[in-house]
Amino acid sequence: MQGKIVKFHQDLNVGVIKTDDGRKIRFQPEEIRNPNGRYVGYDVDFVQPGPGRKAKDIILLTGSPWEVFADPRKGGSRIEVRRSW
């Protein structure tokens, strides 16, 4: 599914995504795969939740697609390419 983050309450650690069809779905920042410290205003892609559930596997549609797969524990989005020839 796709939508846009319209609210984020840091004190409550919860945000709201408004989908393209107008629904509002809650999320927690731990579900964002490529966090950048800011959330409100970003378009997102995410797994559609079941009834009464929160969004998960959220990807911020910003920056390079490679940043989604980077390991944040290793200090960023540096991708190493190894050649075997």
Sequence and secondary structure as in RCSB ss.txt:
>XXXX:A:sequence
MQGKIVKFHQDLNVGVIKTDDGRKIRFQPEEIRNPNGRYVGYDVDFVQPGPGRKAKDIILLTGSPWEVFADPRKG
GSRIEVRRSW
>XXXX:A:secstr
 EEEEEEEETTTTEEEEEETTS EEEE GGGBSS  S  TT EEEEE   TT   EEEEE  S THHHHS GGGT
S         
